Amino acid sequence: AMVSLGAQTLFPGVAALLPCAGTAVVIAGEGAVAGNGLAGRLLAFAPLRITGLASFALYLWHWPVIVLAHYVVQREFSARDTAVIVVVIGALG
């Protein structure tokens, strides 16, 4: 999917099947299920597990916080603004 999908690819749609199928194969692979392959070790890594557990809440909060921040600051975000936004989203998530 990384090399075959480009800017002209209609996405999402049928083209989304390729990266989704690839992800499913990695997760369902024997090493991932048993936990002793590379994918299994990565998926068992505590920071990735915590991020995965919080991902839906982070997804729900990210856009309202970003929109509100743009409304408040009325300019492009600085690095400090971005760091504060990430912390706020993380705390809310």
C-alpha positions as CSV (number, residue, x, y, z in Angstrom):
1,A,0.0,0.0,0.0
2,M,2.9,2.4,0.8
3,V,4.2,2.2,-2.8
4,S,1.1,1.6,-4.8
5,L,-1.3,4.3,-3.4
6,G,-0.6,7.8,-4.5
7,A,-2.2,11.3,-4.6
8,Q,-4.5,10.3,-7.4
9,T,-5.9,7.2,-5.6
10,L,-9.5,7.6,-4.5
11,F,-9.4,7.1,-0.8
12,P,-11.2,5.9,1.2
13,G,-12.9,3.3,-0.9
14,V,-11.8,0.0,-2.5
15,A,-8.2,1.3,-2.1
16,A,-8.5,1.1,1.7
17,L,-8.8,-2.7,1.5
18,L,-5.0,-3.1,0.8
19,P,-3.7,-1.3,3.9
20,C,-6.4,-2.8,6.0
21,A,-5.7,-6.3,4.8
22,G,-2.0,-5.8,5.4
23,T,-2.6,-4.7,8.9
24,A,-4.9,-7.7,9.5
25,V,-2.3,-10.1,8.3
26,V,0.4,-8.6,10.6
27,I,-1.9,-8.7,13.6
28,A,-3.2,-12.2,12.8
29,G,0.2,-13.6,12.1
30,E,1.4,-16.5,14.3
31,G,4.1,-14.4,16.0
32,A,1.6,-11.6,16.9
33,V,-0.9,-14.1,18.3
34,A,1.7,-16.0,20.3
35,G,3.4,-12.7,21.4
36,N,6.9,-13.8,20.5
37,G,7.2,-12.4,17.0
38,L,8.3,-8.9,16.2
39,A,4.7,-7.7,15.7
40,G,3.7,-9.4,19.0
41,R,6.5,-7.8,20.9
42,L,5.7,-4.4,19.4
43,L,2.0,-4.8,20.2
44,A,2.8,-5.8,23.8
45,F,5.1,-2.8,24.3
46,A,3.5,-0.8,27.2
47,P,3.5,2.7,25.6
48,L,1.9,1.3,22.5
49,R,-0.7,-0.6,24.5
50,I,-1.6,2.5,26.5
51,T,-1.8,4.6,23.3
52,G,-4.1,1.9,21.8
53,L,-6.3,1.8,24.8
54,A,-6.7,5.6,24.7
55,S,-6.8,6.0,20.9
56,F,-10.5,6.4,20.5
57,A,-10.8,9.0,23.3
58,L,-7.8,10.8,21.8
59,Y,-9.5,10.7,18.4
60,L,-12.8,12.1,19.8
61,W,-11.0,15.0,21.6
62,H,-8.3,16.0,19.1
63,W,-10.5,17.9,16.6
64,P,-12.6,20.0,19.0
65,V,-9.4,21.0,20.9
66,I,-7.6,22.0,17.8
67,V,-10.5,24.0,16.4
68,L,-11.0,25.8,19.8
69,A,-7.3,26.5,20.0
70,H,-7.3,28.1,16.5
71,Y,-10.3,30.2,17.5
72,V,-8.5,31.3,20.7
73,V,-5.1,32.1,19.3
74,Q,-6.2,33.4,15.8
75,R,-2.8,32.5,14.3
76,E,-0.7,29.6,13.2
77,F,0.4,27.4,16.1
78,S,3.9,27.7,17.5
79,A,5.8,24.7,18.8
80,R,4.8,25.7,22.3
81,D,1.1,25.9,21.2
82,T,1.3,22.5,19.7
83,A,2.9,21.0,22.8
84,V,0.2,22.5,25.0
85,I,-2.5,21.2,22.6
86,V,-1.0,17.7,22.7
87,V,-0.9,17.7,26.5
88,V,-4.6,18.9,26.7
89,I,-5.8,16.3,24.2
90,G,-3.9,13.6,26.2
91,A,-5.4,14.8,29.5
92,L,-8.9,14.9,28.1
93,G,-8.5,11.5,26.3
